[in-house]
Amino acid sequence: MFLPLILIFYFLLIRPQQQRAKKHKALIEGIKKGDTIVTSGGLVGKVTKPGDDEITVELADGVRVQIIKQMVIDVRGKNQPVAAND
């Protein structure tokens, strides 16, 4: 009785979360200079200096901030345009 319930719980909840975490880790490790990123706060910027735990991001001309890598939710390539909110 408990074994099928545990298997269903594993395949519906635990395994997908592990796969998402592994995919996010690979995404973060692949950040390089010139990539356009989106943070969890909704900021979009270009990476100017990648580091181990933090990265420097240019949000506008002359506006650079340091953010923690774990706060990045999306990485776009160098040539991908930022979508407009029209």
PDB file with one MODEL, atoms N, CA, C and O in Angstrom:
MODEL        1
ATOM      1  N   MET A   1       0.823  -1.196   0.000  1.00  0.00           N
ATOM      2  CA  MET A   1       0.000   0.000   0.000  1.00  0.00           C
ATOM      3  C   MET A   1       0.876   1.272   0.000  1.00  0.00           C
ATOM      4  O   MET A   1       0.617   2.207  -0.758  1.00  0.00           O
ATOM      5  N   PHE A   2       1.888   1.296   0.838  1.00  0.00           N
ATOM      6  CA  PHE A   2       2.712   2.490   0.943  1.00  0.00           C
ATOM      7  C   PHE A   2       3.720   2.623  -0.192  1.00  0.00           C
ATOM      8  O   PHE A   2       4.069   3.737  -0.583  1.00  0.00           O
ATOM      9  N   LEU A   3       4.185   1.507  -0.717  1.00  0.00           N
ATOM     10  CA  LEU A   3       5.176   1.546  -1.789  1.00  0.00           C
ATOM     11  C   LEU A   3       4.647   2.244  -3.045  1.00  0.00           C
ATOM     12  O   LEU A   3       5.342   3.107  -3.582  1.00  0.00           O
ATOM     13  N   PRO A   4       3.443   1.907  -3.540  1.00  0.00           N
ATOM     14  CA  PRO A   4       2.943   2.654  -4.716  1.00  0.00           C
ATOM     15  C   PRO A   4       2.758   4.142  -4.437  1.00  0.00           C
ATOM     16  O   PRO A   4       2.993   4.972  -5.315  1.00  0.00           O
ATOM     17  N   LEU A   5       2.343   4.479  -3.236  1.00  0.00           N
ATOM     18  CA  LEU A   5       2.160   5.884  -2.874  1.00  0.00           C
ATOM     19  C   LEU A   5       3.503   6.617  -2.868  1.00  0.00           C
ATOM     20  O   LEU A   5       3.594   7.755  -3.330  1.00  0.00           O
ATOM     21  N   ILE A   6       4.531   5.974  -2.351  1.00  0.00           N
ATOM     22  CA  ILE A   6       5.861   6.571  -2.328  1.00  0.00           C
ATOM     23  C   ILE A   6       6.402   6.726  -3.745  1.00  0.00           C
ATOM     24  O   ILE A   6       7.014   7.747  -4.059  1.00  0.00           O
ATOM     25  N   LEU A   7       6.189   5.743  -4.596  1.00  0.00           N
ATOM     26  CA  LEU A   7       6.639   5.829  -5.991  1.00  0.00           C
ATOM     27  C   LEU A   7       5.943   6.957  -6.741  1.00  0.00           C
ATOM     28  O   LEU A   7       6.587   7.694  -7.488  1.00  0.00           O
ATOM     29  N   ILE A   8       4.650   7.096  -6.553  1.00  0.00           N
ATOM     30  CA  ILE A   8       3.896   8.179  -7.199  1.00  0.00           C
ATOM     31  C   ILE A   8       4.403   9.530  -6.698  1.00  0.00           C
ATOM     32  O   ILE A   8       4.594  10.457  -7.485  1.00  0.00           O
ATOM     33  N   PHE A   9       4.618   9.637  -5.404  1.00  0.00           N
ATOM     34  CA  PHE A   9       5.135  10.870  -4.818  1.00  0.00           C
ATOM     35  C   PHE A   9       6.501  11.214  -5.403  1.00  0.00           C
ATOM     36  O   PHE A   9       6.777  12.373  -5.715  1.00  0.00           O
ATOM     37  N   TYR A  10       7.354  10.200  -5.550  1.00  0.00           N
ATOM     38  CA  TYR A  10       8.692  10.418  -6.095  1.00  0.00           C
ATOM     39  C   TYR A  10       8.628  10.902  -7.539  1.00  0.00           C
ATOM     40  O   TYR A  10       9.276  11.891  -7.883  1.00  0.00           O
ATOM     41  N   PHE A  11       7.865  10.228  -8.386  1.00  0.00           N
ATOM     42  CA  PHE A  11       7.836  10.566  -9.810  1.00  0.00           C
ATOM     43  C   PHE A  11       7.060  11.842 -10.121  1.00  0.00           C
ATOM     44  O   PHE A  11       7.301  12.466 -11.155  1.00  0.00           O
ATOM     45  N   LEU A  12       6.155  12.236  -9.268  1.00  0.00           N
ATOM     46  CA  LEU A  12       5.384  13.456  -9.530  1.00  0.00           C
ATOM     47  C   LEU A  12       5.962  14.703  -8.864  1.00  0.00           C
ATOM     48  O   LEU A  12       5.743  15.813  -9.351  1.00  0.00           O
ATOM     49  N   LEU A  13       6.693  14.545  -7.764  1.00  0.00           N
ATOM     50  CA  LEU A  13       7.176  15.714  -7.047  1.00  0.00           C
ATOM     51  C   LEU A  13       8.695  15.808  -6.929  1.00  0.00           C
ATOM     52  O   LEU A  13       9.283  16.832  -7.277  1.00  0.00           O
ATOM     53  N   ILE A  14       9.315  14.773  -6.453  1.00  0.00           N
ATOM     54  CA  ILE A  14      10.743  14.848  -6.148  1.00  0.00           C
ATOM     55  C   ILE A  14      11.592  14.852  -7.411  1.00  0.00           C
ATOM     56  O   ILE A  14      12.462  15.711  -7.556  1.00  0.00           O
ATOM     57  N   ARG A  15      11.367  13.935  -8.310  1.00  0.00           N
ATOM     58  CA  ARG A  15      12.200  13.825  -9.510  1.00  0.00           C
ATOM     59  C   ARG A  15      12.133  15.068 -10.400  1.00  0.00           C
ATOM     60  O   ARG A  15      13.183  15.541 -10.835  1.00  0.00           O
ATOM     61  N   PRO A  16      10.955  15.618 -10.692  1.00  0.00           N
ATOM     62  CA  PRO A  16      10.933  16.845 -11.505  1.00  0.00           C
ATOM     63  C   PRO A  16      11.664  18.014 -10.846  1.00  0.00           C
ATOM     64  O   PRO A  16      12.299  18.811 -11.536  1.00  0.00           O
ATOM     65  N   GLN A  17      11.582  18.124  -9.521  1.00  0.00           N
ATOM     66  CA  GLN A  17      12.296  19.200  -8.830  1.00  0.00           C
ATOM     67  C   GLN A  17      13.802  19.019  -8.943  1.00  0.00           C
ATOM     68  O   GLN A  17      14.524  20.001  -9.115  1.00  0.00           O
ATOM     69  N   GLN A  18      14.286  17.802  -8.851  1.00  0.00           N
ATOM     70  CA  GLN A  18      15.712  17.531  -8.998  1.00  0.00           C
ATOM     71  C   GLN A  18      16.182  17.870 -10.413  1.00  0.00           C
ATOM     72  O   GLN A  18      17.276  18.404 -10.595  1.00  0.00           O
ATOM     73  N   GLN A  19      15.364  17.562 -11.405  1.00  0.00           N
ATOM     74  CA  GLN A  19      15.731  17.869 -12.790  1.00  0.00           C
ATOM     75  C   GLN A  19      15.773  19.369 -13.027  1.00  0.00           C
ATOM     76  O   GLN A  19      16.667  19.857 -13.719  1.00  0.00           O
ATOM     77  N   ARG A  20      14.816  20.118 -12.461  1.00  0.00           N
ATOM     78  CA  ARG A  20      14.828  21.573 -12.598  1.00  0.00           C
ATOM     79  C   ARG A  20      16.057  22.172 -11.921  1.00  0.00           C
ATOM     80  O   ARG A  20      16.669  23.095 -12.458  1.00  0.00           O
ATOM     81  N   ALA A  21      16.419  21.663 -10.760  1.00  0.00           N
ATOM     82  CA  ALA A  21      17.596  22.166 -10.048  1.00  0.00           C
ATOM     83  C   ALA A  21      18.867  21.881 -10.839  1.00  0.00           C
ATOM     84  O   ALA A  21      19.757  22.729 -10.897  1.00  0.00           O
ATOM     85  N   LYS A  22      18.963  20.718 -11.439  1.00  0.00           N
ATOM     86  CA  LYS A  22      20.142  20.372 -12.230  1.00  0.00           C
ATOM     87  C   LYS A  22      20.234  21.250 -13.477  1.00  0.00           C
ATOM     88  O   LYS A  22      21.327  21.674 -13.855  1.00  0.00           O
ATOM     89  N   LYS A  23      19.105  21.525 -14.113  1.00  0.00           N
ATOM     90  CA  LYS A  23      19.069  22.378 -15.301  1.00  0.00           C
ATOM     91  C   LYS A  23      19.457  23.819 -14.940  1.00  0.00           C
ATOM     92  O   LYS A  23      20.190  24.465 -15.689  1.00  0.00           O
ATOM     93  N   HIS A  24      18.971  24.324 -13.799  1.00  0.00           N
ATOM     94  CA  HIS A  24      19.294  25.682 -13.353  1.00  0.00           C
ATOM     95  C   HIS A  24      20.777  25.804 -13.026  1.00  0.00           C
ATOM     96  O   HIS A  24      21.403  26.816 -13.342  1.00  0.00           O
ATOM     97  N   LYS A  25      21.339  24.780 -12.398  1.00  0.00           N
ATOM     98  CA  LYS A  25      22.759  24.799 -12.066  1.00  0.00           C
ATOM     99  C   LYS A  25      23.609  24.850 -13.332  1.00  0.00           C
ATOM    100  O   LYS A  25      24.590  25.591 -13.389  1.00  0.00           O
ATOM    101  N   ALA A  26      23.243  24.073 -14.341  1.00  0.00           N
ATOM    102  CA  ALA A  26      23.975  24.088 -15.614  1.00  0.00           C
ATOM    103  C   ALA A  26      23.840  25.446 -16.298  1.00  0.00           C
ATOM    104  O   ALA A  26      24.793  25.936 -16.903  1.00  0.00           O
ATOM    105  N   LEU A  27      22.662  26.050 -16.203  1.00  0.00           N
ATOM    106  CA  LEU A  27      22.418  27.371 -16.789  1.00  0.00           C
ATOM    107  C   LEU A  27      23.315  28.414 -16.137  1.00  0.00           C
ATOM    108  O   LEU A  27      23.903  29.246 -16.828  1.00  0.00           O
ATOM    109  N   ILE A  28      23.422  28.376 -14.819  1.00  0.00           N
ATOM    110  CA  ILE A  28      24.225  29.339 -14.082  1.00  0.00           C
ATOM    111  C   ILE A  28      25.714  29.143 -14.351  1.00  0.00           C
ATOM    112  O   ILE A  28      26.454  30.118 -14.486  1.00  0.00           O
ATOM    113  N   GLU A  29      26.153  27.903 -14.430  1.00  0.00           N
ATOM    114  CA  GLU A  29      27.569  27.632 -14.679  1.00  0.00           C
ATOM    115  C   GLU A  29      27.991  28.046 -16.084  1.00  0.00           C
ATOM    116  O   GLU A  29      29.175  28.268 -16.336  1.00  0.00           O
ATOM    117  N   GLY A  30      27.030  28.151 -17.000  1.00  0.00           N
ATOM    118  CA  GLY A  30      27.344  28.510 -18.372  1.00  0.00           C
ATOM    119  C   GLY A  30      27.337  30.003 -18.660  1.00  0.00           C
ATOM    120  O   GLY A  30      27.498  30.406 -19.812  1.00  0.00           O
ATOM    121  N   ILE A  31      27.154  30.830 -17.640  1.00  0.00           N
ATOM    122  CA  ILE A  31      27.135  32.281 -17.837  1.00  0.00           C
ATOM    123  C   ILE A  31      28.526  32.763 -18.214  1.00  0.00           C
ATOM    124  O   ILE A  31      29.519  32.413 -17.576  1.00  0.00           O
ATOM    125  N   LYS A  32      28.576  33.582 -19.274  1.00  0.00           N
ATOM    126  CA  LYS A  32      29.858  34.134 -19.710  1.00  0.00           C
ATOM    127  C   LYS A  32      29.673  35.610 -20.059  1.00  0.00           C
ATOM    128  O   LYS A  32      28.551  36.106 -20.154  1.00  0.00           O
ATOM    129  N   LYS A  33      30.779  36.286 -20.242  1.00  0.00           N
ATOM    130  CA  LYS A  33      30.758  37.713 -20.532  1.00  0.00           C
ATOM    131  C   LYS A  33      30.000  37.966 -21.834  1.00  0.00           C
ATOM    132  O   LYS A  33      30.211  37.276 -22.831  1.00  0.00           O
ATOM    133  N   GLY A  34      29.118  38.961 -21.811  1.00  0.00           N
ATOM    134  CA  GLY A  34      28.354  39.331 -22.991  1.00  0.00           C
ATOM    135  C   GLY A  34      26.959  38.727 -23.046  1.00  0.00           C
ATOM    136  O   GLY A  34      26.144  39.146 -23.867  1.00  0.00           O
ATOM    137  N   ASP A  35      26.661  37.743 -22.184  1.00  0.00           N
ATOM    138  CA  ASP A  35      25.322  37.152 -22.165  1.00  0.00           C
ATOM    139  C   ASP A  35      24.316  38.135 -21.589  1.00  0.00           C
ATOM    140  O   ASP A  35      24.644  38.922 -20.701  1.00  0.00           O
ATOM    141  N   THR A  36      23.110  38.087 -22.091  1.00  0.00           N
ATOM    142  CA  THR A  36      22.015  38.862 -21.537  1.00  0.00           C
ATOM    143  C   THR A  36      21.275  37.957 -20.561  1.00  0.00           C
ATOM    144  O   THR A  36      20.906  36.834 -20.905  1.00  0.00           O
ATOM    145  N   ILE A  37      21.060  38.447 -19.343  1.00  0.00           N
ATOM    146  CA  ILE A  37      20.416  37.640 -18.310  1.00  0.00           C
ATOM    147  C   ILE A  37      19.165  38.324 -17.787  1.00  0.00           C
ATOM    148  O   ILE A  37      18.984  39.532 -17.941  1.00  0.00           O
ATOM    149  N   VAL A  38      18.309  37.526 -17.165  1.00  0.00           N
ATOM    150  CA  VAL A  38      17.116  38.020 -16.486  1.00  0.00           C
ATOM    151  C   VAL A  38      17.209  37.535 -15.048  1.00  0.00           C
ATOM    152  O   VAL A  38      17.422  36.347 -14.805  1.00  0.00           O
ATOM    153  N   THR A  39      17.051  38.450 -14.089  1.00  0.00           N
ATOM    154  CA  THR A  39      17.123  38.080 -12.680  1.00  0.00           C
ATOM    155  C   THR A  39      15.732  37.753 -12.147  1.00  0.00           C
ATOM    156  O   THR A  39      14.724  38.009 -12.805  1.00  0.00           O
ATOM    157  N   SER A  40      15.696  37.192 -10.962  1.00  0.00           N
ATOM    158  CA  SER A  40      14.408  36.855 -10.355  1.00  0.00           C
ATOM    159  C   SER A  40      13.607  38.102 -10.007  1.00  0.00           C
ATOM    160  O   SER A  40      12.389  38.029  -9.838  1.00  0.00           O
ATOM    161  N   GLY A  41      14.273  39.239  -9.898  1.00  0.00           N
ATOM    162  CA  GLY A  41      13.587  40.503  -9.630  1.00  0.00           C
ATOM    163  C   GLY A  41      13.062  41.177 -10.888  1.00  0.00           C
ATOM    164  O   GLY A  41      12.400  42.212 -10.816  1.00  0.00           O
ATOM    165  N   GLY A  42      13.365  40.579 -12.055  1.00  0.00           N
ATOM    166  CA  GLY A  42      12.865  41.118 -13.308  1.00  0.00           C
ATOM    167  C   GLY A  42      13.830  42.045 -14.019  1.00  0.00           C
ATOM    168  O   GLY A  42      13.470  42.633 -15.039  1.00  0.00           O
ATOM    169  N   LEU A  43      15.032  42.193 -13.517  1.00  0.00           N
ATOM    170  CA  LEU A  43      16.017  43.049 -14.167  1.00  0.00           C
ATOM    171  C   LEU A  43      16.654  42.306 -15.339  1.00  0.00           C
ATOM    172  O   LEU A  43      16.966  41.119 -15.248  1.00  0.00           O
ATOM    173  N   VAL A  44      16.838  43.029 -16.434  1.00  0.00           N
ATOM    174  CA  VAL A  44      17.473  42.468 -17.621  1.00  0.00           C
ATOM    175  C   VAL A  44      18.752  43.256 -17.862  1.00  0.00           C
ATOM    176  O   VAL A  44      18.734  44.486 -17.906  1.00  0.00           O
ATOM    177  N   GLY A  45      19.857  42.541 -18.019  1.00  0.00           N
ATOM    178  CA  GLY A  45      21.125  43.222 -18.227  1.00  0.00           C
ATOM    179  C   GLY A  45      22.133  42.335 -18.923  1.00  0.00           C
ATOM    180  O   GLY A  45      21.884  41.159 -19.187  1.00  0.00           O
ATOM    181  N   LYS A  46      23.274  42.926 -19.211  1.00  0.00           N
ATOM    182  CA  LYS A  46      24.352  42.230 -19.908  1.00  0.00           C
ATOM    183  C   LYS A  46      25.492  41.970 -18.932  1.00  0.00           C
ATOM    184  O   LYS A  46      25.904  42.863 -18.193  1.00  0.00           O
ATOM    185  N   VAL A  47      25.993  40.746 -18.937  1.00  0.00           N
ATOM    186  CA  VAL A  47      27.080  40.358 -18.041  1.00  0.00           C
ATOM    187  C   VAL A  47      28.371  41.018 -18.513  1.00  0.00           C
ATOM    188  O   VAL A  47      28.764  40.884 -19.672  1.00  0.00           O
ATOM    189  N   THR A  48      29.024  41.734 -17.597  1.00  0.00           N
ATOM    190  CA  THR A  48      30.297  42.367 -17.935  1.00  0.00           C
ATOM    191  C   THR A  48      31.469  41.664 -17.273  1.00  0.00           C
ATOM    192  O   THR A  48      32.586  41.697 -17.789  1.00  0.00           O
ATOM    193  N   LYS A  49      31.221  41.023 -16.123  1.00  0.00           N
ATOM    194  CA  LYS A  49      32.305  40.336 -15.425  1.00  0.00           C
ATOM    195  C   LYS A  49      31.727  39.142 -14.655  1.00  0.00           C
ATOM    196  O   LYS A  49      31.148  39.319 -13.584  1.00  0.00           O
ATOM    197  N   PRO A  50      31.882  37.935 -15.195  1.00  0.00           N
ATOM    198  CA  PRO A  50      31.415  36.759 -14.454  1.00  0.00           C
ATOM    199  C   PRO A  50      32.393  36.392 -13.348  1.00  0.00           C
ATOM    200  O   PRO A  50      33.598  36.610 -13.479  1.00  0.00           O
ATOM    201  N   GLY A  51      31.883  35.845 -12.281  1.00  0.00           N
ATOM    202  CA  GLY A  51      32.708  35.414 -11.161  1.00  0.00           C
ATOM    203  C   GLY A  51      32.239  34.061 -10.658  1.00  0.00           C
ATOM    204  O   GLY A  51      31.422  33.402 -11.301  1.00  0.00           O
ATOM    205  N   ASP A  52      32.753  33.649  -9.514  1.00  0.00           N
ATOM    206  CA  ASP A  52      32.365  32.361  -8.957  1.00  0.00           C
ATOM    207  C   ASP A  52      30.973  32.398  -8.337  1.00  0.00           C
ATOM    208  O   ASP A  52      30.121  31.578  -8.680  1.00  0.00           O
ATOM    209  N   ASP A  53      30.736  33.337  -7.430  1.00  0.00           N
ATOM    210  CA  ASP A  53      29.447  33.441  -6.755  1.00  0.00           C
ATOM    211  C   ASP A  53      28.644  34.659  -7.187  1.00  0.00           C
ATOM    212  O   ASP A  53      27.416  34.657  -7.098  1.00  0.00           O
ATOM    213  N   GLU A  54      29.324  35.693  -7.650  1.00  0.00           N
ATOM    214  CA  GLU A  54      28.663  36.933  -8.058  1.00  0.00           C
ATOM    215  C   GLU A  54      29.057  37.280  -9.483  1.00  0.00           C
ATOM    216  O   GLU A  54      30.114  36.874  -9.966  1.00  0.00           O
ATOM    217  N   ILE A  55      28.198  38.035 -10.146  1.00  0.00           N
ATOM    218  CA  ILE A  55      28.499  38.529 -11.488  1.00  0.00           C
ATOM    219  C   ILE A  55      28.194  40.018 -11.524  1.00  0.00           C
ATOM    220  O   ILE A  55      27.321  40.499 -10.801  1.00  0.00           O
ATOM    221  N   THR A  56      28.910  40.739 -12.361  1.00  0.00           N
ATOM    222  CA  THR A  56      28.645  42.155 -12.565  1.00  0.00           C
ATOM    223  C   THR A  56      27.812  42.290 -13.828  1.00  0.00           C
ATOM    224  O   THR A  56      28.161  41.764 -14.885  1.00  0.00           O
ATOM    225  N   VAL A  57      26.709  43.005 -13.696  1.00  0.00           N
ATOM    226  CA  VAL A  57      25.746  43.145 -14.787  1.00  0.00           C
ATOM    227  C   VAL A  57      25.563  44.621 -15.107  1.00  0.00           C
ATOM    228  O   VAL A  57      25.411  45.443 -14.204  1.00  0.00           O
ATOM    229  N   GLU A  58      25.579  44.957 -16.393  1.00  0.00           N
ATOM    230  CA  GLU A  58      25.318  46.323 -16.821  1.00  0.00           C
ATOM    231  C   GLU A  58      23.846  46.424 -17.198  1.00  0.00           C
ATOM    232  O   GLU A  58      23.395  45.799 -18.157  1.00  0.00           O
ATOM    233  N   LEU A  59      23.107  47.215 -16.433  1.00  0.00           N
ATOM    234  CA  LEU A  59      21.670  47.370 -16.658  1.00  0.00           C
ATOM    235  C   LEU A  59      21.371  48.453 -17.688  1.00  0.00           C
ATOM    236  O   LEU A  59      20.434  48.318 -18.475  1.00  0.00           O
ATOM    237  N   ALA A  60      22.153  49.517 -17.691  1.00  0.00           N
ATOM    238  CA  ALA A  60      22.035  50.621 -18.640  1.00  0.00           C
ATOM    239  C   ALA A  60      23.436  51.163 -18.856  1.00  0.00           C
ATOM    240  O   ALA A  60      24.390  50.687 -18.239  1.00  0.00           O
ATOM    241  N   ASP A  61      23.568  52.146 -19.717  1.00  0.00           N
ATOM    242  CA  ASP A  61      24.888  52.718 -19.967  1.00  0.00           C
ATOM    243  C   ASP A  61      25.457  53.300 -18.675  1.00  0.00           C
ATOM    244  O   ASP A  61      24.904  54.250 -18.121  1.00  0.00           O
ATOM    245  N   GLY A  62      26.552  52.733 -18.203  1.00  0.00           N
ATOM    246  CA  GLY A  62      27.212  53.227 -17.014  1.00  0.00           C
ATOM    247  C   GLY A  62      26.616  52.764 -15.698  1.00  0.00           C
ATOM    248  O   GLY A  62      27.109  53.145 -14.637  1.00  0.00           O
ATOM    249  N   VAL A  63      25.572  51.955 -15.737  1.00  0.00           N
ATOM    250  CA  VAL A  63      24.938  51.458 -14.509  1.00  0.00           C
ATOM    251  C   VAL A  63      25.292  49.981 -14.369  1.00  0.00           C
ATOM    252  O   VAL A  63      24.764  49.130 -15.086  1.00  0.00           O
ATOM    253  N   ARG A  64      26.193  49.692 -13.435  1.00  0.00           N
ATOM    254  CA  ARG A  64      26.629  48.319 -13.214  1.00  0.00           C
ATOM    255  C   ARG A  64      26.304  47.910 -11.785  1.00  0.00           C
ATOM    256  O   ARG A  64      26.505  48.678 -10.845  1.00  0.00           O
ATOM    257  N   VAL A  65      25.809  46.713 -11.638  1.00  0.00           N
ATOM    258  CA  VAL A  65      25.481  46.171 -10.328  1.00  0.00           C
ATOM    259  C   VAL A  65      26.064  44.771 -10.207  1.00  0.00           C
ATOM    260  O   VAL A  65      26.293  44.091 -11.208  1.00  0.00           O
ATOM    261  N   GLN A  66      26.298  44.355  -8.980  1.00  0.00           N
ATOM    262  CA  GLN A  66      26.729  42.996  -8.729  1.00  0.00           C
ATOM    263  C   GLN A  66      25.545  42.216  -8.194  1.00  0.00           C
ATOM    264  O   GLN A  66      24.838  42.680  -7.300  1.00  0.00           O
ATOM    265  N   ILE A  67      25.332  41.029  -8.744  1.00  0.00           N
ATOM    266  CA  ILE A  67      24.247  40.182  -8.268  1.00  0.00           C
ATOM    267  C   ILE A  67      24.793  38.790  -7.981  1.00  0.00           C
ATOM    268  O   ILE A  67      25.839  38.394  -8.494  1.00  0.00           O
ATOM    269  N   ILE A  68      24.071  38.071  -7.163  1.00  0.00           N
ATOM    270  CA  ILE A  68      24.428  36.690  -6.839  1.00  0.00           C
ATOM    271  C   ILE A  68      23.939  35.810  -7.982  1.00  0.00           C
ATOM    272  O   ILE A  68      22.825  35.986  -8.474  1.00  0.00           O
ATOM    273  N   LYS A  69      24.769  34.869  -8.401  1.00  0.00           N
ATOM    274  CA  LYS A  69      24.450  34.026  -9.547  1.00  0.00           C
ATOM    275  C   LYS A  69      23.142  33.254  -9.368  1.00  0.00           C
ATOM    276  O   LYS A  69      22.436  33.011 -10.346  1.00  0.00           O
ATOM    277  N   GLN A  70      22.816  32.872  -8.158  1.00  0.00           N
ATOM    278  CA  GLN A  70      21.612  32.079  -7.914  1.00  0.00           C
ATOM    279  C   GLN A  70      20.332  32.855  -8.210  1.00  0.00           C
ATOM    280  O   GLN A  70      19.266  32.253  -8.339  1.00  0.00           O
ATOM    281  N   MET A  71      20.417  34.176  -8.319  1.00  0.00           N
ATOM    282  CA  MET A  71      19.243  34.994  -8.603  1.00  0.00           C
ATOM    283  C   MET A  71      18.931  35.090 -10.098  1.00  0.00           C
ATOM    284  O   MET A  71      17.938  35.712 -10.477  1.00  0.00           O
ATOM    285  N   VAL A  72      19.753  34.493 -10.941  1.00  0.00           N
ATOM    286  CA  VAL A  72      19.528  34.497 -12.385  1.00  0.00           C
ATOM    287  C   VAL A  72      18.526  33.401 -12.724  1.00  0.00           C
ATOM    288  O   VAL A  72      18.701  32.247 -12.333  1.00  0.00           O
ATOM    289  N   ILE A  73      17.465  33.771 -13.461  1.00  0.00           N
ATOM    290  CA  ILE A  73      16.474  32.767 -13.832  1.00  0.00           C
ATOM    291  C   ILE A  73      16.507  32.434 -15.318  1.00  0.00           C
ATOM    292  O   ILE A  73      15.974  31.404 -15.730  1.00  0.00           O
ATOM    293  N   ASP A  74      17.128  33.292 -16.130  1.00  0.00           N
ATOM    294  CA  ASP A  74      17.183  33.022 -17.563  1.00  0.00           C
ATOM    295  C   ASP A  74      18.456  33.626 -18.138  1.00  0.00           C
ATOM    296  O   ASP A  74      18.865  34.723 -17.759  1.00  0.00           O
ATOM    297  N   VAL A  75      19.070  32.902 -19.049  1.00  0.00           N
ATOM    298  CA  VAL A  75      20.259  33.387 -19.744  1.00  0.00           C
ATOM    299  C   VAL A  75      19.948  33.380 -21.226  1.00  0.00           C
ATOM    300  O   VAL A  75      19.545  32.362 -21.788  1.00  0.00           O
ATOM    301  N   ARG A  76      20.140  34.522 -21.845  1.00  0.00           N
ATOM    302  CA  ARG A  76      19.945  34.639 -23.286  1.00  0.00           C
ATOM    303  C   ARG A  76      21.307  34.779 -23.929  1.00  0.00           C
ATOM    304  O   ARG A  76      22.244  35.268 -23.298  1.00  0.00           O
ATOM    305  N   GLY A  77      21.430  34.357 -25.169  1.00  0.00           N
ATOM    306  CA  GLY A  77      22.710  34.461 -25.861  1.00  0.00           C
ATOM    307  C   GLY A  77      23.069  35.899 -26.165  1.00  0.00           C
ATOM    308  O   GLY A  77      22.291  36.814 -25.897  1.00  0.00           O
ATOM    309  N   LYS A  78      24.246  36.094 -26.723  1.00  0.00           N
ATOM    310  CA  LYS A  78      24.701  37.442 -27.051  1.00  0.00           C
ATOM    311  C   LYS A  78      23.832  38.091 -28.120  1.00  0.00           C
ATOM    312  O   LYS A  78      23.639  39.307 -28.103  1.00  0.00           O
ATOM    313  N   ASN A  79      23.313  37.311 -29.035  1.00  0.00           N
ATOM    314  CA  ASN A  79      22.593  37.864 -30.184  1.00  0.00           C
ATOM    315  C   ASN A  79      21.082  37.842 -30.017  1.00  0.00           C
ATOM    316  O   ASN A  79      20.368  38.341 -30.887  1.00  0.00           O
ATOM    317  N   GLN A  80      20.569  37.279 -28.925  1.00  0.00           N
ATOM    318  CA  GLN A  80      19.128  37.247 -28.737  1.00  0.00           C
ATOM    319  C   GLN A  80      18.635  38.604 -28.268  1.00  0.00           C
ATOM    320  O   GLN A  80      19.155  39.142 -27.291  1.00  0.00           O
ATOM    321  N   PRO A  81      17.647  39.165 -28.940  1.00  0.00           N
ATOM    322  CA  PRO A  81      17.130  40.471 -28.515  1.00  0.00           C
ATOM    323  C   PRO A  81      16.255  40.354 -27.279  1.00  0.00           C
ATOM    324  O   PRO A  81      15.700  39.294 -26.987  1.00  0.00           O
ATOM    325  N   VAL A  82      16.143  41.449 -26.570  1.00  0.00           N
ATOM    326  CA  VAL A  82      15.268  41.517 -25.412  1.00  0.00           C
ATOM    327  C   VAL A  82      13.865  41.813 -25.922  1.00  0.00           C
ATOM    328  O   VAL A  82      13.679  42.736 -26.715  1.00  0.00           O
ATOM    329  N   ALA A  83      12.872  41.038 -25.476  1.00  0.00           N
ATOM    330  CA  ALA A  83      11.500  41.216 -25.936  1.00  0.00           C
ATOM    331  C   ALA A  83      10.953  42.534 -25.429  1.00  0.00           C
ATOM    332  O   ALA A  83      11.167  42.898 -24.273  1.00  0.00           O
ATOM    333  N   ALA A  84      10.254  43.242 -26.280  1.00  0.00           N
ATOM    334  CA  ALA A  84       9.640  44.520 -25.902  1.00  0.00           C
ATOM    335  C   ALA A  84       8.280  44.269 -25.281  1.00  0.00           C
ATOM    336  O   ALA A  84       7.583  43.327 -25.658  1.00  0.00           O
ATOM    337  N   ASN A  85       7.909  45.094 -24.349  1.00  0.00           N
ATOM    338  CA  ASN A  85       6.591  44.990 -23.690  1.00  0.00           C
ATOM    339  C   ASN A  85       5.646  46.037 -24.276  1.00  0.00           C
ATOM    340  O   ASN A  85       5.224  46.961 -23.580  1.00  0.00           O
ATOM    341  N   ASP A  86       5.320  45.890 -25.544  1.00  0.00           N
ATOM    342  CA  ASP A  86       4.422  46.846 -26.195  1.00  0.00           C
ATOM    343  C   ASP A  86       2.996  46.476 -26.035  1.00  0.00           C
ATOM    344  O   ASP A  86       2.116  47.182 -26.527  1.00  0.00           O
TER     345      ASP A  86
ENDMDL
END
